[in-house]
Amino acid sequence: MTDPAAIAAGQIRFNRNCVYCHGNAGAGGKGAPLQGRDDLTADYLFTTITQGKKQGSLQMPAWRDAFTDQEVRELSAYILSLRSVNSKK
């Protein structure tokens, strides 16, 4: 999804819910950096956001009860738009 409105909605949702772990504009922090990632796909992001993920002692919660499918697709669109941002980490 490359719709500018979907990306903008995803950015708002990201800033409200994801920035604490993934950093400002996905720069990383407690959670993985999301900038400049060409290995992420819409399907992978949808699954990870809805089902969560555990890696070592870090755990991303499942958000399936917090977001509709459309809201997850908007988040995914925003995250995928960060591919062109060079991570500073």
Gaussian input, Z-matrix of N, CA and C with variables (Angstrom, degrees):
# hf/3-21g

backbone

0 1
 N
 C     1     B1
 C     2     B2     1     A1
 N     3     B3     2     A2     1     D1
 C     4     B4     3     A3     2     D2
 C     5     B5     4     A4     3     D3
 N     6     B6     5     A5     4     D4
 C     7     B7     6     A6     5     D5
 C     8     B8     7     A7     6     D6
 N     9     B9     8     A8     7     D7
 C    10    B10     9     A9     8     D8
 C    11    B11    10    A10     9     D9
 N    12    B12    11    A11    10    D10
 C    13    B13    12    A12    11    D11
 C    14    B14    13    A13    12    D12
 N    15    B15    14    A14    13    D13
 C    16    B16    15    A15    14    D14
 C    17    B17    16    A16    15    D15
 N    18    B18    17    A17    16    D16
 C    19    B19    18    A18    17    D17
 C    20    B20    19    A19    18    D18
 N    21    B21    20    A20    19    D19
 C    22    B22    21    A21    20    D20
 C    23    B23    22    A22    21    D21
 N    24    B24    23    A23    22    D22
 C    25    B25    24    A24    23    D23
 C    26    B26    25    A25    24    D24
 N    27    B27    26    A26    25    D25
 C    28    B28    27    A27    26    D26
 C    29    B29    28    A28    27    D27
 N    30    B30    29    A29    28    D28
 C    31    B31    30    A30    29    D29
 C    32    B32    31    A31    30    D30
 N    33    B33    32    A32    31    D31
 C    34    B34    33    A33    32    D32
 C    35    B35    34    A34    33    D33
 N    36    B36    35    A35    34    D34
 C    37    B37    36    A36    35    D35
 C    38    B38    37    A37    36    D36
 N    39    B39    38    A38    37    D37
 C    40    B40    39    A39    38    D38
 C    41    B41    40    A40    39    D39
 N    42    B42    41    A41    40    D40
 C    43    B43    42    A42    41    D41
 C    44    B44    43    A43    42    D42
 N    45    B45    44    A44    43    D43
 C    46    B46    45    A45    44    D44
 C    47    B47    46    A46    45    D45
 N    48    B48    47    A47    46    D46
 C    49    B49    48    A48    47    D47
 C    50    B50    49    A49    48    D48
 N    51    B51    50    A50    49    D49
 C    52    B52    51    A51    50    D50
 C    53    B53    52    A52    51    D51
 N    54    B54    53    A53    52    D52
 C    55    B55    54    A54    53    D53
 C    56    B56    55    A55    54    D54
 N    57    B57    56    A56    55    D55
 C    58    B58    57    A57    56    D56
 C    59    B59    58    A58    57    D57
 N    60    B60    59    A59    58    D58
 C    61    B61    60    A60    59    D59
 C    62    B62    61    A61    60    D60
 N    63    B63    62    A62    61    D61
 C    64    B64    63    A63    62    D62
 C    65    B65    64    A64    63    D63
 N    66    B66    65    A65    64    D64
 C    67    B67    66    A66    65    D65
 C    68    B68    67    A67    66    D66
 N    69    B69    68    A68    67    D67
 C    70    B70    69    A69    68    D68
 C    71    B71    70    A70    69    D69
 N    72    B72    71    A71    70    D70
 C    73    B73    72    A72    71    D71
 C    74    B74    73    A73    72    D72
 N    75    B75    74    A74    73    D73
 C    76    B76    75    A75    74    D74
 C    77    B77    76    A76    75    D75
 N    78    B78    77    A77    76    D76
 C    79    B79    78    A78    77    D77
 C    80    B80    79    A79    78    D78
 N    81    B81    80    A80    79    D79
 C    82    B82    81    A81    80    D80
 C    83    B83    82    A82    81    D81
 N    84    B84    83    A83    82    D82
 C    85    B85    84    A84    83    D83
 C    86    B86    85    A85    84    D84
 N    87    B87    86    A86    85    D85
 C    88    B88    87    A87    86    D86
 C    89    B89    88    A88    87    D87
 N    90    B90    89    A89    88    D88
 C    91    B91    90    A90    89    D89
 C    92    B92    91    A91    90    D90
 N    93    B93    92    A92    91    D91
 C    94    B94    93    A93    92    D92
 C    95    B95    94    A94    93    D93
 N    96    B96    95    A95    94    D94
 C    97    B97    96    A96    95    D95
 C    98    B98    97    A97    96    D96
 N    99    B99    98    A98    97    D97
 C   100   B100    99    A99    98    D98
 C   101   B101   100   A100    99    D99
 N   102   B102   101   A101   100   D100
 C   103   B103   102   A102   101   D101
 C   104   B104   103   A103   102   D102
 N   105   B105   104   A104   103   D103
 C   106   B106   105   A105   104   D104
 C   107   B107   106   A106   105   D105
 N   108   B108   107   A107   106   D106
 C   109   B109   108   A108   107   D107
 C   110   B110   109   A109   108   D108
 N   111   B111   110   A110   109   D109
 C   112   B112   111   A111   110   D110
 C   113   B113   112   A112   111   D111
 N   114   B114   113   A113   112   D112
 C   115   B115   114   A114   113   D113
 C   116   B116   115   A115   114   D114
 N   117   B117   116   A116   115   D115
 C   118   B118   117   A117   116   D116
 C   119   B119   118   A118   117   D117
 N   120   B120   119   A119   118   D118
 C   121   B121   120   A120   119   D119
 C   122   B122   121   A121   120   D120
 N   123   B123   122   A122   121   D121
 C   124   B124   123   A123   122   D122
 C   125   B125   124   A124   123   D123
 N   126   B126   125   A125   124   D124
 C   127   B127   126   A126   125   D125
 C   128   B128   127   A127   126   D126
 N   129   B129   128   A128   127   D127
 C   130   B130   129   A129   128   D128
 C   131   B131   130   A130   129   D129
 N   132   B132   131   A131   130   D130
 C   133   B133   132   A132   131   D131
 C   134   B134   133   A133   132   D132
 N   135   B135   134   A134   133   D133
 C   136   B136   135   A135   134   D134
 C   137   B137   136   A136   135   D135
 N   138   B138   137   A137   136   D136
 C   139   B139   138   A138   137   D137
 C   140   B140   139   A139   138   D138
 N   141   B141   140   A140   139   D139
 C   142   B142   141   A141   140   D140
 C   143   B143   142   A142   141   D141
 N   144   B144   143   A143   142   D142
 C   145   B145   144   A144   143   D143
 C   146   B146   145   A145   144   D144
 N   147   B147   146   A146   145   D145
 C   148   B148   147   A147   146   D146
 C   149   B149   148   A148   147   D147
 N   150   B150   149   A149   148   D148
 C   151   B151   150   A150   149   D149
 C   152   B152   151   A151   150   D150
 N   153   B153   152   A152   151   D151
 C   154   B154   153   A153   152   D152
 C   155   B155   154   A154   153   D153
 N   156   B156   155   A155   154   D154
 C   157   B157   156   A156   155   D155
 C   158   B158   157   A157   156   D156
 N   159   B159   158   A158   157   D157
 C   160   B160   159   A159   158   D158
 C   161   B161   160   A160   159   D159
 N   162   B162   161   A161   160   D160
 C   163   B163   162   A162   161   D161
 C   164   B164   163   A163   162   D162
 N   165   B165   164   A164   163   D163
 C   166   B166   165   A165   164   D164
 C   167   B167   166   A166   165   D165
 N   168   B168   167   A167   166   D166
 C   169   B169   168   A168   167   D167
 C   170   B170   169   A169   168   D168
 N   171   B171   170   A170   169   D169
 C   172   B172   171   A171   170   D170
 C   173   B173   172   A172   171   D171
 N   174   B174   173   A173   172   D172
 C   175   B175   174   A174   173   D173
 C   176   B176   175   A175   174   D174
 N   177   B177   176   A176   175   D175
 C   178   B178   177   A177   176   D176
 C   179   B179   178   A178   177   D177
 N   180   B180   179   A179   178   D178
 C   181   B181   180   A180   179   D179
 C   182   B182   181   A181   180   D180
 N   183   B183   182   A182   181   D181
 C   184   B184   183   A183   182   D182
 C   185   B185   184   A184   183   D183
 N   186   B186   185   A185   184   D184
 C   187   B187   186   A186   185   D185
 C   188   B188   187   A187   186   D186
 N   189   B189   188   A188   187   D187
 C   190   B190   189   A189   188   D188
 C   191   B191   190   A190   189   D189
 N   192   B192   191   A191   190   D190
 C   193   B193   192   A192   191   D191
 C   194   B194   193   A193   192   D192
 N   195   B195   194   A194   193   D193
 C   196   B196   195   A195   194   D194
 C   197   B197   196   A196   195   D195
 N   198   B198   197   A197   196   D196
 C   199   B199   198   A198   197   D197
 C   200   B200   199   A199   198   D198
 N   201   B201   200   A200   199   D199
 C   202   B202   201   A201   200   D200
 C   203   B203   202   A202   201   D201
 N   204   B204   203   A203   202   D202
 C   205   B205   204   A204   203   D203
 C   206   B206   205   A205   204   D204
 N   207   B207   206   A206   205   D205
 C   208   B208   207   A207   206   D206
 C   209   B209   208   A208   207   D207
 N   210   B210   209   A209   208   D208
 C   211   B211   210   A210   209   D209
 C   212   B212   211   A211   210   D210
 N   213   B213   212   A212   211   D211
 C   214   B214   213   A213   212   D212
 C   215   B215   214   A214   213   D213
 N   216   B216   215   A215   214   D214
 C   217   B217   216   A216   215   D215
 C   218   B218   217   A217   216   D216
 N   219   B219   218   A218   217   D217
 C   220   B220   219   A219   218   D218
 C   221   B221   220   A220   219   D219
 N   222   B222   221   A221   220   D220
 C   223   B223   222   A222   221   D221
 C   224   B224   223   A223   222   D222
 N   225   B225   224   A224   223   D223
 C   226   B226   225   A225   224   D224
 C   227   B227   226   A226   225   D225
 N   228   B228   227   A227   226   D226
 C   229   B229   228   A228   227   D227
 C   230   B230   229   A229   228   D228
 N   231   B231   230   A230   229   D229
 C   232   B232   231   A231   230   D230
 C   233   B233   232   A232   231   D231
 N   234   B234   233   A233   232   D232
 C   235   B235   234   A234   233   D233
 C   236   B236   235   A235   234   D234
 N   237   B237   236   A236   235   D235
 C   238   B238   237   A237   236   D236
 C   239   B239   238   A238   237   D237
 N   240   B240   239   A239   238   D238
 C   241   B241   240   A240   239   D239
 C   242   B242   241   A241   240   D240
 N   243   B243   242   A242   241   D241
 C   244   B244   243   A243   242   D242
 C   245   B245   244   A244   243   D243
 N   246   B246   245   A245   244   D244
 C   247   B247   246   A246   245   D245
 C   248   B248   247   A247   246   D246
 N   249   B249   248   A248   247   D247
 C   250   B250   249   A249   248   D248
 C   251   B251   250   A250   249   D249
 N   252   B252   251   A251   250   D250
 C   253   B253   252   A252   251   D251
 C   254   B254   253   A253   252   D252
 N   255   B255   254   A254   253   D253
 C   256   B256   255   A255   254   D254
 C   257   B257   256   A256   255   D255
 N   258   B258   257   A257   256   D256
 C   259   B259   258   A258   257   D257
 C   260   B260   259   A259   258   D258
 N   261   B261   260   A260   259   D259
 C   262   B262   261   A261   260   D260
 C   263   B263   262   A262   261   D261
 N   264   B264   263   A263   262   D262
 C   265   B265   264   A264   263   D263
 C   266   B266   265   A265   264   D264

   B1=1.4524
   B2=1.5313
   B3=1.3033
   B4=1.4677
   B5=1.5277
   B6=1.3288
   B7=1.4512
   B8=1.5313
   B9=1.3413
   B10=1.4630
   B11=1.5341
   B12=1.3230
   B13=1.4682
   B14=1.5285
   B15=1.3289
   B16=1.4679
   B17=1.5242
   B18=1.3183
   B19=1.4688
   B20=1.5296
   B21=1.3275
   B22=1.4711
   B23=1.5332
   B24=1.3295
   B25=1.4686
   B26=1.5270
   B27=1.3239
   B28=1.4564
   B29=1.5126
   B30=1.3156
   B31=1.4662
   B32=1.5279
   B33=1.3057
   B34=1.4711
   B35=1.5275
   B36=1.3199
   B37=1.4696
   B38=1.5282
   B39=1.3251
   B40=1.4608
   B41=1.5266
   B42=1.3363
   B43=1.4617
   B44=1.5298
   B45=1.3019
   B46=1.4649
   B47=1.5235
   B48=1.3194
   B49=1.4578
   B50=1.5239
   B51=1.3112
   B52=1.4606
   B53=1.5298
   B54=1.3157
   B55=1.4585
   B56=1.5318
   B57=1.3188
   B58=1.4654
   B59=1.5317
   B60=1.3110
   B61=1.4697
   B62=1.5303
   B63=1.3328
   B64=1.4599
   B65=1.5248
   B66=1.3208
   B67=1.4528
   B68=1.5112
   B69=1.3180
   B70=1.4590
   B71=1.5201
   B72=1.3153
   B73=1.4718
   B74=1.5279
   B75=1.3419
   B76=1.4621
   B77=1.5106
   B78=1.3396
   B79=1.4622
   B80=1.5271
   B81=1.3244
   B82=1.4574
   B83=1.5100
   B84=1.2905
   B85=1.4538
   B86=1.5100
   B87=1.3071
   B88=1.4601
   B89=1.5375
   B90=1.3277
   B91=1.4622
   B92=1.5197
   B93=1.2969
   B94=1.4687
   B95=1.5252
   B96=1.3391
   B97=1.4661
   B98=1.5272
   B99=1.3081
   B100=1.4639
   B101=1.5238
   B102=1.3216
   B103=1.4657
   B104=1.5215
   B105=1.3260
   B106=1.4548
   B107=1.5176
   B108=1.3144
   B109=1.4675
   B110=1.5171
   B111=1.3253
   B112=1.4622
   B113=1.5225
   B114=1.3343
   B115=1.4636
   B116=1.5278
   B117=1.3056
   B118=1.4605
   B119=1.5236
   B120=1.3195
   B121=1.4688
   B122=1.5233
   B123=1.3090
   B124=1.4627
   B125=1.5299
   B126=1.3284
   B127=1.4665
   B128=1.5250
   B129=1.3279
   B130=1.4614
   B131=1.5319
   B132=1.3240
   B133=1.4604
   B134=1.5203
   B135=1.3261
   B136=1.4605
   B137=1.5258
   B138=1.3175
   B139=1.4667
   B140=1.5233
   B141=1.3180
   B142=1.4651
   B143=1.5209
   B144=1.3186
   B145=1.4642
   B146=1.5274
   B147=1.3187
   B148=1.4674
   B149=1.5197
   B150=1.3391
   B151=1.4673
   B152=1.5215
   B153=1.3165
   B154=1.4506
   B155=1.5172
   B156=1.3287
   B157=1.4572
   B158=1.5181
   B159=1.3060
   B160=1.4572
   B161=1.5185
   B162=1.3188
   B163=1.4577
   B164=1.5198
   B165=1.3052
   B166=1.4545
   B167=1.5217
   B168=1.3142
   B169=1.4620
   B170=1.5326
   B171=1.3236
   B172=1.4664
   B173=1.5204
   B174=1.3034
   B175=1.4520
   B176=1.5168
   B177=1.3314
   B178=1.4587
   B179=1.5208
   B180=1.3289
   B181=1.4678
   B182=1.5186
   B183=1.3192
   B184=1.4611
   B185=1.5280
   B186=1.3191
   B187=1.4704
   B188=1.5259
   B189=1.3327
   B190=1.4714
   B191=1.5238
   B192=1.3339
   B193=1.4613
   B194=1.5266
   B195=1.3252
   B196=1.4618
   B197=1.5244
   B198=1.3329
   B199=1.4654
   B200=1.5165
   B201=1.3250
   B202=1.4619
   B203=1.5266
   B204=1.3207
   B205=1.4675
   B206=1.5258
   B207=1.3299
   B208=1.4645
   B209=1.5314
   B210=1.3118
   B211=1.4624
   B212=1.5357
   B213=1.3210
   B214=1.4708
   B215=1.5204
   B216=1.3350
   B217=1.4705
   B218=1.5309
   B219=1.3209
   B220=1.4642
   B221=1.5299
   B222=1.3296
   B223=1.4699
   B224=1.5199
   B225=1.3220
   B226=1.4714
   B227=1.5193
   B228=1.3241
   B229=1.4686
   B230=1.5195
   B231=1.3216
   B232=1.4663
   B233=1.5275
   B234=1.3269
   B235=1.4684
   B236=1.5222
   B237=1.3129
   B238=1.4699
   B239=1.5275
   B240=1.3336
   B241=1.4753
   B242=1.5189
   B243=1.3133
   B244=1.4668
   B245=1.5205
   B246=1.3263
   B247=1.4742
   B248=1.5223
   B249=1.3116
   B250=1.4634
   B251=1.5207
   B252=1.3364
   B253=1.4651
   B254=1.5242
   B255=1.3139
   B256=1.4533
   B257=1.5153
   B258=1.3166
   B259=1.4628
   B260=1.5148
   B261=1.3187
   B262=1.4586
   B263=1.5226
   B264=1.3196
   B265=1.4684
   B266=1.4886
   A1=107.89
   A2=116.21
   A3=120.67
   A4=111.90
   A5=115.88
   A6=121.77
   A7=109.67
   A8=117.75
   A9=120.46
   A10=113.80
   A11=117.97
   A12=120.81
   A13=110.64
   A14=117.04
   A15=120.85
   A16=110.65
   A17=116.88
   A18=121.43
   A19=109.95
   A20=116.75
   A21=120.84
   A22=111.07
   A23=116.80
   A24=120.33
   A25=110.01
   A26=116.35
   A27=120.55
   A28=112.34
   A29=116.82
   A30=120.73
   A31=110.87
   A32=116.81
   A33=120.48
   A34=109.74
   A35=116.66
   A36=121.29
   A37=110.35
   A38=117.27
   A39=121.99
   A40=110.01
   A41=116.50
   A42=120.85
   A43=112.42
   A44=117.14
   A45=121.23
   A46=112.80
   A47=117.52
   A48=119.54
   A49=115.92
   A50=118.63
   A51=120.98
   A52=113.98
   A53=116.37
   A54=120.93
   A55=112.28
   A56=117.81
   A57=120.54
   A58=110.82
   A59=117.29
   A60=120.76
   A61=113.29
   A62=117.01
   A63=120.16
   A64=113.52
   A65=117.78
   A66=121.66
   A67=114.21
   A68=114.63
   A69=121.71
   A70=109.79
   A71=116.51
   A72=122.78
   A73=111.62
   A74=116.30
   A75=120.07
   A76=114.64
   A77=117.88
   A78=121.35
   A79=113.18
   A80=117.29
   A81=121.57
   A82=111.76
   A83=115.09
   A84=122.98
   A85=106.42
   A86=116.43
   A87=121.15
   A88=109.53
   A89=116.41
   A90=122.48
   A91=110.45
   A92=115.61
   A93=121.91
   A94=111.68
   A95=116.97
   A96=119.35
   A97=109.62
   A98=115.80
   A99=121.22
   A100=112.48
   A101=117.25
   A102=120.81
   A103=110.35
   A104=115.56
   A105=121.40
   A106=114.51
   A107=117.84
   A108=122.21
   A109=110.23
   A110=116.80
   A111=118.79
   A112=111.75
   A113=116.95
   A114=120.80
   A115=112.40
   A116=118.35
   A117=121.60
   A118=110.35
   A119=115.60
   A120=121.23
   A121=108.54
   A122=116.03
   A123=121.04
   A124=110.24
   A125=117.36
   A126=120.62
   A127=111.62
   A128=116.94
   A129=121.14
   A130=110.21
   A131=117.05
   A132=120.81
   A133=111.25
   A134=117.36
   A135=120.81
   A136=109.94
   A137=116.73
   A138=121.32
   A139=111.39
   A140=116.56
   A141=120.32
   A142=111.31
   A143=117.96
   A144=120.85
   A145=110.45
   A146=117.40
   A147=119.47
   A148=112.71
   A149=117.65
   A150=120.27
   A151=113.51
   A152=117.66
   A153=120.59
   A154=111.04
   A155=115.59
   A156=120.28
   A157=108.74
   A158=115.84
   A159=120.91
   A160=108.30
   A161=115.61
   A162=121.49
   A163=107.06
   A164=116.20
   A165=120.24
   A166=109.65
   A167=116.76
   A168=120.46
   A169=112.40
   A170=117.04
   A171=120.73
   A172=110.40
   A173=115.45
   A174=119.42
   A175=110.26
   A176=115.32
   A177=120.69
   A178=106.39
   A179=117.11
   A180=118.71
   A181=111.82
   A182=114.91
   A183=121.05
   A184=108.16
   A185=116.38
   A186=121.62
   A187=112.08
   A188=118.44
   A189=120.96
   A190=113.38
   A191=117.08
   A192=119.32
   A193=112.81
   A194=116.59
   A195=120.93
   A196=112.85
   A197=116.82
   A198=121.26
   A199=110.96
   A200=115.41
   A201=120.33
   A202=108.40
   A203=116.83
   A204=120.40
   A205=110.68
   A206=116.85
   A207=120.63
   A208=110.55
   A209=117.29
   A210=120.70
   A211=111.04
   A212=117.02
   A213=120.21
   A214=109.92
   A215=117.46
   A216=120.38
   A217=110.45
   A218=117.93
   A219=121.24
   A220=111.05
   A221=117.02
   A222=120.40
   A223=110.18
   A224=115.93
   A225=120.68
   A226=110.79
   A227=116.90
   A228=120.84
   A229=110.12
   A230=116.95
   A231=119.96
   A232=110.76
   A233=116.80
   A234=120.34
   A235=110.40
   A236=117.12
   A237=119.98
   A238=111.26
   A239=117.29
   A240=119.62
   A241=111.18
   A242=118.04
   A243=121.91
   A244=112.41
   A245=117.61
   A246=120.92
   A247=111.50
   A248=116.60
   A249=120.45
   A250=112.62
   A251=117.42
   A252=121.31
   A253=108.38
   A254=116.87
   A255=120.02
   A256=110.02
   A257=115.78
   A258=120.96
   A259=109.87
   A260=115.45
   A261=120.82
   A262=111.86
   A263=116.51
   A264=120.65
   A265=110.94
   D1=117.13
   D2=-179.79
   D3=-115.20
   D4=13.89
   D5=179.42
   D6=-64.15
   D7=122.52
   D8=-178.83
   D9=-55.57
   D10=-35.36
   D11=179.10
   D12=-67.12
   D13=-39.47
   D14=178.14
   D15=-66.77
   D16=-41.53
   D17=178.41
   D18=-62.71
   D19=-43.41
   D20=179.80
   D21=-64.22
   D22=-42.00
   D23=177.95
   D24=-64.70
   D25=-40.17
   D26=177.55
   D27=-64.24
   D28=-37.12
   D29=178.80
   D30=-64.91
   D31=-42.29
   D32=177.81
   D33=-61.00
   D34=-46.98
   D35=-179.43
   D36=-64.53
   D37=-40.76
   D38=178.04
   D39=-60.05
   D40=-46.08
   D41=-178.69
   D42=-65.18
   D43=-25.88
   D44=179.34
   D45=-86.77
   D46=-27.13
   D47=-169.32
   D48=-125.88
   D49=-24.09
   D50=-169.21
   D51=-114.00
   D52=-20.79
   D53=-172.02
   D54=-62.60
   D55=-30.12
   D56=-179.00
   D57=-57.41
   D58=-43.22
   D59=-178.67
   D60=-93.84
   D61=-39.63
   D62=-173.06
   D63=-95.67
   D64=-1.30
   D65=175.26
   D66=80.52
   D67=165.78
   D68=178.47
   D69=-60.41
   D70=127.90
   D71=-178.85
   D72=53.74
   D73=32.01
   D74=175.66
   D75=70.72
   D76=22.61
   D77=-176.86
   D78=-70.58
   D79=-13.23
   D80=178.97
   D81=101.48
   D82=164.87
   D83=-178.54
   D84=175.84
   D85=-122.04
   D86=175.16
   D87=-62.75
   D88=-37.98
   D89=177.30
   D90=-95.83
   D91=170.52
   D92=-177.19
   D93=-63.45
   D94=145.09
   D95=172.63
   D96=-67.51
   D97=146.06
   D98=-177.69
   D99=-116.25
   D100=-6.36
   D101=179.22
   D102=-76.10
   D103=144.15
   D104=173.75
   D105=64.83
   D106=20.91
   D107=-176.59
   D108=-95.34
   D109=106.21
   D110=176.70
   D111=-93.72
   D112=2.73
   D113=178.14
   D114=-88.66
   D115=-8.10
   D116=-178.71
   D117=-88.64
   D118=137.52
   D119=176.64
   D120=-118.17
   D121=162.83
   D122=178.53
   D123=-60.50
   D124=-41.70
   D125=-179.97
   D126=-64.97
   D127=-43.72
   D128=178.99
   D129=-61.51
   D130=-45.72
   D131=-179.74
   D132=-63.78
   D133=-42.82
   D134=179.41
   D135=-58.71
   D136=-47.93
   D137=-179.77
   D138=-63.43
   D139=-45.65
   D140=-177.86
   D141=-65.58
   D142=-42.34
   D143=-179.98
   D144=-66.66
   D145=-44.46
   D146=-176.03
   D147=-76.37
   D148=-35.23
   D149=-174.23
   D150=-103.09
   D151=-12.97
   D152=-177.87
   D153=79.24
   D154=-179.56
   D155=-177.82
   D156=-159.84
   D157=141.89
   D158=175.72
   D159=-122.23
   D160=129.48
   D161=178.09
   D162=-138.50
   D163=108.31
   D164=-176.27
   D165=62.72
   D166=-130.60
   D167=179.79
   D168=-88.04
   D169=-5.16
   D170=178.94
   D171=-89.49
   D172=139.68
   D173=179.04
   D174=-138.18
   D175=126.90
   D176=172.37
   D177=-95.49
   D178=127.02
   D179=-178.68
   D180=-70.87
   D181=156.49
   D182=172.79
   D183=-76.30
   D184=132.20
   D185=-177.89
   D186=-107.15
   D187=12.04
   D188=-174.49
   D189=-59.75
   D190=-29.52
   D191=179.63
   D192=-86.83
   D193=-10.93
   D194=-177.85
   D195=-96.59
   D196=-30.03
   D197=-174.64
   D198=-123.82
   D199=145.90
   D200=171.65
   D201=-74.98
   D202=166.58
   D203=176.25
   D204=-57.37
   D205=-40.68
   D206=179.97
   D207=-63.21
   D208=-41.60
   D209=179.16
   D210=-64.67
   D211=-37.41
   D212=176.73
   D213=-66.63
   D214=-40.01
   D215=177.37
   D216=-63.19
   D217=-38.02
   D218=177.04
   D219=-65.66
   D220=-42.92
   D221=175.34
   D222=-59.19
   D223=-45.17
   D224=179.11
   D225=-60.34
   D226=-41.94
   D227=179.71
   D228=-61.29
   D229=-43.16
   D230=178.61
   D231=-63.75
   D232=-47.04
   D233=-179.37
   D234=-60.75
   D235=-42.56
   D236=178.63
   D237=-65.56
   D238=-27.98
   D239=177.83
   D240=-70.01
   D241=-15.38
   D242=179.55
   D243=-80.31
   D244=-3.51
   D245=178.82
   D246=-55.86
   D247=-34.78
   D248=-175.80
   D249=-84.87
   D250=-1.30
   D251=178.77
   D252=-92.04
   D253=128.29
   D254=178.08
   D255=-80.37
   D256=121.87
   D257=178.83
   D258=-68.69
   D259=140.55
   D260=178.63
   D261=-90.99
   D262=-1.45
   D263=179.50
   D264=-90.69

